[in-house]
Amino acid sequence: MSADAHSPFLPFALPDIGEEEIAEVAECLRSGWITTGPRAREFERRFAEFIGGGVQAISVNSATAGLHLALEALGVGAGDVVATTPYTFTATAEVARYLGADVLFVDIDADSLNIDAAELRAALEREPRIKAIVPVHIGGRACDMTAIRAIATRHGVPVLEDAAHALPATHHGRMVGSLSEATVFSFYATKTLATGEGGMLVTAEAKLAERARLMRLHGINRDVFDRYTSRTPAWYYEVVAPGFKYNMPDIMAAIGIHQLRKVQQFRARREFIAQRYTAAFADLPLRTPPGAAVPGDLHAWHLYVLRLEGERLRIGRDRFIEELGALGIGASVHFIPLHLQPYWRDRYALRPEDYPRALASYRCALSLPIYTRMTEDDVTRVIDAVRTVALRHAR
């Protein structure tokens, strides 16, 4: 099959929602309990069991909310610094600003696109105010958590993993989510487990979990489900902290319960598509993404990020995406580094060249469709379109 500009447009991403999710949502609506309640608790219980390692799971209405709750529970505040990567979505960094803390960006490893451990070590040695480290598992490939944990332990700094892309990924056989003080997953519509919006904060630290649960719902010391279903007087509660409104409603949890059952099946399908892409592009002037760093570990394959080899192509990334679009293939870019964004650039007087590997990767990177609803014909169409554009403009 050849690339065909007249074929229906293939979007960059679509969620894979089955009849089980639809039926569960319908039953939730019929039950009369549509805010945080029994299904949210069930989703939390199952998610904690899936991650393992004795973690607790706290469902939230977005991964951003989870990151904010986790940093707050870790005691991050005004005058502190949070170290993270510029090669991420702004939510990773902005939550530090919610708390009055500042952000120190650390450049990436050119191969994995994840935060560079050597650069992180240097940052901690020169900046004593760093109160938390937030690595991001880009595309679903786990960071070098062994190195990051060793650096963090040496400096006495907790690690909060941004695992928005990384369900289910592993590092040395352990599930991402069981490796650090806290980890946050995203269930946004494009993610490997999709509830529309939503996320999950997981931690094995009881005090951190207790604080996050308290702050998740206005700093009230009783969950609404407890208050409205208790046989004892239900109206009384106490506000013990100035909390937030970050709870996940049961409608979203109803979807998540069934998505979680399929998440390994989804991952296997994404990996199959990734393998097809990598084999098909081997002879092109393109750099394909690496698999898991450790043999036997799992890569979540949330993203498939190609990088153009500029010296072997006559066009740049933007034109490449335009020509894919003309052939009916949706593509995206992950990510526009934060040090190029006006807010972060201006606040910290950053220059593009301050993070050269993040800048170089951004300039040549594009993300291809890789989702479980893609048919074999869809995958072939993507392959044919990429090959058509690459060969058309190869030097």
C-alpha positions as CSV (number, residue, x, y, z in Angstrom):
1,M,0.0,0.0,0.0
2,S,1.4,3.4,-0.9
3,A,0.8,6.7,0.9
4,D,-2.4,8.2,-0.4
5,A,-3.4,11.9,0.1
6,H,-7.0,11.0,-0.5
7,S,-7.3,8.5,2.4
8,P,-9.2,9.6,5.5
9,F,-7.1,11.6,7.9
10,L,-5.5,9.5,10.6
11,P,-5.4,11.5,13.9
12,F,-2.3,11.6,16.1
13,A,-4.1,9.9,19.0
14,L,-7.4,8.3,19.9
15,P,-8.5,6.7,23.2
16,D,-9.5,3.0,23.2
17,I,-12.8,2.8,25.1
18,G,-14.7,-0.5,25.1
19,E,-18.2,-1.5,26.0
20,E,-17.0,-2.4,29.5
21,E,-16.1,1.2,30.3
22,I,-19.3,2.5,28.7
23,A,-21.5,0.0,30.8
24,E,-19.6,0.9,34.0
25,V,-20.2,4.6,33.4
26,A,-23.9,4.0,32.7
27,E,-24.2,2.0,35.9
28,C,-22.4,4.8,37.8
29,L,-24.9,7.3,36.5
30,R,-27.8,5.1,37.5
31,S,-26.4,4.6,41.0
32,G,-26.8,8.3,41.8
33,W,-23.1,8.5,43.0
34,I,-21.2,10.5,40.4
35,T,-18.6,12.4,42.4
36,T,-15.8,10.8,44.4
37,G,-17.1,7.6,46.0
38,P,-17.0,3.8,45.8
39,R,-15.6,3.5,42.2
40,A,-12.8,6.0,43.0
41,R,-11.8,3.9,46.0
42,E,-12.0,0.7,43.9
43,F,-9.8,2.2,41.2
44,E,-7.3,3.3,43.8
45,R,-7.2,-0.1,45.4
46,R,-6.6,-1.9,42.1
47,F,-4.1,0.6,40.9
48,A,-2.0,0.2,44.1
49,E,-2.1,-3.5,43.7
50,F,-1.0,-3.2,40.0
51,I,2.0,-1.0,40.9
52,G,3.0,-3.2,43.9
53,G,5.7,-2.3,46.4
54,G,3.3,-1.5,49.2
55,V,2.2,1.8,47.7
56,Q,-1.0,3.7,48.3
57,A,-2.8,5.3,45.4
58,I,-4.6,8.7,45.6
59,S,-6.8,9.5,42.6
60,V,-6.9,13.1,41.4
61,N,-8.6,15.0,38.6
62,S,-5.3,15.6,36.7
63,A,-1.6,14.7,36.9
64,T,-0.9,18.4,37.4
65,A,-3.0,18.1,40.6
66,G,-1.1,15.1,41.7
67,L,2.3,16.8,41.1
68,H,1.1,19.8,43.1
69,L,-0.1,17.6,46.0
70,A,3.1,15.6,46.1
71,L,5.4,18.6,46.2
72,E,3.2,20.2,48.9
73,A,3.3,17.0,50.9
74,L,7.1,16.9,50.5
75,G,7.3,20.3,52.1
76,V,8.4,22.3,49.1
77,G,7.7,26.0,49.5
78,A,8.9,29.6,49.0
79,G,12.7,29.8,48.8
80,D,13.1,26.2,47.7
81,V,14.2,25.0,44.3
82,V,12.9,22.0,42.3
83,A,15.2,20.4,39.7
84,T,13.6,19.0,36.6
85,T,14.0,18.8,32.8
86,P,13.2,21.5,30.3
87,Y,12.1,18.7,27.9
88,T,8.6,18.3,29.2
89,F,5.1,19.8,29.4
90,T,4.9,23.0,31.5
91,A,2.8,21.3,34.2
92,T,5.9,19.5,35.4
93,A,7.6,22.8,36.4
94,E,4.6,25.1,37.0
95,V,3.5,23.2,40.2
96,A,6.7,24.3,41.9
97,R,5.7,27.9,41.2
98,Y,2.2,27.3,42.7
99,L,4.1,26.7,46.0
100,G,6.4,29.8,45.6
101,A,9.4,27.6,44.8
102,D,11.8,28.2,41.9
103,V,12.7,25.7,39.1
104,L,16.2,24.7,38.0
105,F,16.3,23.0,34.6
106,V,18.7,20.2,33.9
107,D,19.6,19.2,30.3
108,I,18.7,15.9,28.8
109,D,20.5,12.8,27.6
110,A,20.7,13.1,23.8
111,D,19.7,9.4,23.3
112,S,16.8,8.8,25.7
113,L,15.5,12.5,25.9
114,N,15.3,11.9,29.7
115,I,17.1,14.0,32.3
116,D,20.8,13.6,32.3
117,A,22.0,12.1,35.6
118,A,25.5,13.6,35.3
119,E,24.0,17.1,34.8
120,L,21.6,16.5,37.7
121,R,24.6,15.6,40.0
122,A,26.3,18.8,39.0
123,A,23.1,20.8,39.6
124,L,22.8,19.4,43.2
125,E,26.4,20.1,43.9
126,R,26.1,23.8,43.0
127,E,22.6,24.5,44.3
128,P,22.0,23.7,48.0
129,R,18.4,24.9,47.9
130,I,17.1,22.0,45.8
131,K,14.3,20.5,47.8
132,A,13.0,17.9,45.2
133,I,14.0,16.2,42.0
134,V,11.3,15.7,39.3
135,P,12.5,13.3,36.5
136,V,10.2,12.7,33.6
137,H,10.0,9.4,31.8
138,I,9.8,10.8,28.2
139,G,7.6,8.7,25.9
140,G,7.4,5.9,28.3
141,R,11.1,4.9,28.6
142,A,12.1,4.9,32.2
143,C,14.8,7.3,33.3
144,D,18.0,5.9,34.8
145,M,16.4,5.7,38.2
146,T,19.3,3.8,39.8
147,A,21.6,6.8,39.1
148,I,19.0,9.4,40.0
149,R,18.1,7.6,43.3
150,A,21.8,7.4,44.2
151,I,22.3,11.1,43.6
152,A,19.2,12.0,45.5
153,T,20.1,9.8,48.5
154,R,23.6,11.3,48.6
155,H,22.2,14.8,48.8
156,G,19.2,13.9,51.0
157,V,16.7,15.1,48.4
158,P,13.4,13.3,47.7
159,V,12.4,12.2,44.1
160,L,8.9,12.8,42.6
161,E,8.6,11.0,39.3
162,D,6.5,12.5,36.6
163,A,5.3,9.3,35.0
164,A,2.6,10.8,32.8
165,H,3.9,8.7,29.9
166,A,5.1,5.7,31.8
167,L,2.2,3.3,32.6
168,P,3.3,0.5,32.6
169,A,7.0,0.9,32.4
170,T,9.7,-0.9,34.5
171,H,13.2,-0.2,35.7
172,H,15.4,-3.2,36.6
173,G,12.2,-5.3,36.9
174,R,10.4,-2.9,39.2
175,M,7.3,-1.0,38.2
176,V,7.6,2.8,37.7
177,G,5.6,4.0,40.7
178,S,7.4,1.8,43.3
179,L,10.9,3.4,42.9
180,S,10.8,6.8,44.7
181,E,9.1,8.8,47.4
182,A,6.2,9.6,45.1
183,T,5.1,9.1,41.5
184,V,2.3,10.7,39.5
185,F,0.6,9.2,36.4
186,S,-1.7,10.9,33.9
187,F,-5.0,9.6,32.5
188,Y,-5.5,12.3,30.0
189,A,-7.3,11.3,26.8
190,T,-4.2,10.5,24.8
191,K,-2.4,8.5,27.6
192,T,-1.8,4.8,27.8
193,L,-4.7,4.6,30.4
194,A,-7.3,7.2,29.5
195,T,-10.2,8.5,31.6
196,G,-10.5,11.8,29.7
197,E,-8.9,13.8,32.5
198,G,-7.4,12.5,35.8
199,G,-4.4,11.0,37.3
200,M,-3.0,9.0,40.2
201,L,-0.4,9.9,42.9
202,V,1.2,6.8,44.4
203,T,3.6,6.6,47.3
204,A,4.7,4.1,49.9
205,E,5.1,6.8,52.5
206,A,2.1,6.8,54.8
207,K,2.5,10.5,56.0
208,L,2.8,11.7,52.4
209,A,-0.3,9.8,51.4
210,E,-2.2,11.1,54.4
211,R,-1.3,14.7,53.6
212,A,-2.1,14.3,49.9
213,R,-5.6,12.9,50.7
214,L,-6.3,15.7,53.2
215,M,-5.2,18.5,50.7
216,R,-7.0,16.8,47.8
217,L,-10.4,18.0,49.0
218,H,-10.2,21.4,50.7
219,G,-8.2,20.3,53.7
220,I,-11.4,18.6,55.1
221,N,-10.6,15.7,57.5
222,R,-13.5,13.5,56.2
223,D,-14.0,12.4,52.6
224,V,-17.4,13.3,51.1
225,F,-18.1,9.5,50.6
226,D,-17.6,8.9,54.3
227,R,-19.7,11.8,55.3
228,Y,-22.6,11.0,53.0
229,T,-22.7,7.2,53.6
230,S,-22.0,7.1,57.4
231,R,-24.8,5.9,59.7
232,T,-23.4,8.3,62.4
233,P,-24.1,12.0,62.1
234,A,-22.7,12.8,58.7
235,W,-22.9,16.6,58.5
236,Y,-19.9,17.4,60.8
237,Y,-16.4,17.9,59.4
238,E,-13.4,20.0,60.1
239,V,-11.2,22.1,57.8
240,V,-7.7,21.5,59.1
241,A,-5.7,23.0,56.2
242,P,-6.2,25.3,53.2
243,G,-6.5,22.5,50.7
244,F,-7.5,22.2,47.0
245,K,-10.2,20.7,44.8
246,Y,-8.4,17.9,43.2
247,N,-10.6,14.8,43.7
248,M,-11.5,12.3,40.9
249,P,-15.2,11.7,40.4
250,D,-16.6,8.2,40.1
251,I,-17.5,8.7,36.5
252,M,-13.8,9.0,35.6
253,A,-12.8,6.2,38.0
254,A,-15.4,3.9,36.3
255,I,-13.5,4.2,33.0
256,G,-10.2,3.7,34.8
257,I,-11.2,0.5,36.5
258,H,-11.6,-1.2,33.1
259,Q,-8.8,0.6,31.3
260,L,-6.4,-0.7,34.0
261,R,-7.4,-4.3,33.2
262,K,-6.3,-3.8,29.7
263,V,-3.2,-1.7,30.2
264,Q,-0.7,-4.5,29.6
265,Q,-2.6,-5.6,26.5
266,F,-2.5,-1.9,25.3
267,R,1.2,-1.7,26.0
268,A,2.0,-4.8,24.0
269,R,0.1,-3.4,21.0
270,R,2.0,-0.1,21.2
271,E,5.2,-2.0,21.4
272,F,4.3,-4.0,18.3
273,I,3.6,-0.8,16.4
274,A,6.9,0.7,17.6
275,Q,8.8,-2.4,16.4
276,R,7.2,-2.2,13.0
277,Y,8.1,1.5,12.7
278,T,11.7,1.0,13.8
279,A,12.2,-1.9,11.3
280,A,10.6,0.1,8.4
281,F,12.6,3.2,9.0
282,A,16.0,1.6,9.4
283,D,17.3,2.7,6.0
284,L,16.0,6.3,6.2
285,P,17.7,9.5,7.3
286,L,15.8,9.3,10.6
287,R,16.8,8.5,14.1
288,T,14.4,6.1,15.8
289,P,13.7,6.1,19.5
290,P,15.5,3.6,21.7
291,G,13.7,0.8,23.6
292,A,14.0,0.1,27.3
293,A,17.4,0.8,28.7
294,V,17.6,-2.5,30.5
295,P,17.0,-5.8,28.7
296,G,13.7,-7.3,29.8
297,D,12.3,-4.1,31.1
298,L,9.1,-2.6,29.8
299,H,8.8,0.6,27.7
300,A,5.3,2.0,27.9
301,W,5.5,3.5,24.3
302,H,3.2,6.4,25.0
303,L,5.2,8.2,22.3
304,Y,7.2,7.3,19.2
305,V,9.5,10.2,18.7
306,L,11.4,10.3,15.4
307,R,14.3,12.7,14.9
308,L,15.3,13.9,11.5
309,E,19.0,13.6,10.5
310,G,19.3,17.1,9.1
311,E,22.5,16.6,7.2
312,R,20.8,13.8,5.2
313,L,17.5,15.6,4.5
314,R,16.7,18.7,2.5
315,I,13.7,19.8,4.6
316,G,13.2,20.5,8.3
317,R,10.9,19.1,10.9
318,D,8.0,21.5,10.3
319,R,7.9,20.8,6.6
320,F,8.1,17.1,7.3
321,I,5.0,17.3,9.5
322,E,3.2,19.4,6.9
323,E,3.8,16.8,4.2
324,L,2.7,14.0,6.4
325,G,-0.5,15.9,7.0
326,A,-1.0,16.3,3.3
327,L,-0.8,12.5,3.1
328,G,-3.5,12.2,5.8
329,I,-1.2,11.4,8.8
330,G,-1.4,13.4,12.0
331,A,1.8,14.1,13.8
332,S,2.8,16.2,16.8
333,V,5.9,17.5,18.6
334,H,7.1,16.5,22.0
335,F,8.2,18.9,23.4
336,I,8.8,22.5,23.0
337,P,11.5,22.9,25.7
338,L,10.3,25.0,28.6
339,H,13.4,27.3,28.4
340,L,12.0,28.5,25.0
341,Q,8.6,29.4,26.4
342,P,8.1,33.1,27.3
343,Y,7.3,32.6,31.0
344,W,10.2,30.4,31.8
345,R,12.6,32.2,29.5
346,D,11.8,35.6,30.9
347,R,11.6,34.6,34.6
348,Y,15.1,33.0,34.6
349,A,16.7,35.0,31.8
350,L,17.3,31.8,29.8
351,R,18.8,31.5,26.3
352,P,18.1,28.8,23.8
353,E,21.7,27.5,24.0
354,D,21.6,27.1,27.7
355,Y,20.2,23.6,27.2
356,P,21.8,22.5,23.9
357,R,20.7,18.9,23.9
358,A,17.1,19.8,24.6
359,L,17.2,22.4,21.9
360,A,18.8,20.2,19.3
361,S,16.3,17.4,20.0
362,Y,13.3,19.7,19.7
363,R,14.4,21.1,16.4
364,C,14.4,17.7,14.7
365,A,11.8,15.8,16.6
366,L,8.3,14.7,15.6
367,S,5.9,12.2,17.2
368,L,4.0,9.6,15.1
369,P,0.6,8.1,15.8
370,I,1.0,5.1,18.1
371,Y,-2.2,4.0,19.8
372,T,-4.1,0.7,20.2
373,R,-7.1,1.6,17.9
374,M,-4.8,1.7,14.9
375,T,-5.4,-1.1,12.4
376,E,-2.7,-2.8,10.4
377,D,-3.7,-0.7,7.5
378,D,-3.3,2.5,9.6
379,V,0.2,1.4,10.7
380,T,1.1,0.7,7.1
381,R,-0.2,4.1,6.0
382,V,2.0,5.8,8.6
383,I,5.0,3.8,7.4
384,D,4.4,4.5,3.8
385,A,3.8,8.2,4.4
386,V,7.0,8.6,6.4
387,R,9.0,6.7,3.8
388,T,7.5,8.8,1.0
389,V,8.4,12.1,2.6
390,A,11.9,11.0,3.8
391,L,12.9,9.5,0.4
392,R,11.5,12.4,-1.5
393,H,13.8,14.8,0.4
394,A,16.8,12.6,1.1
395,R,20.2,14.1,0.1
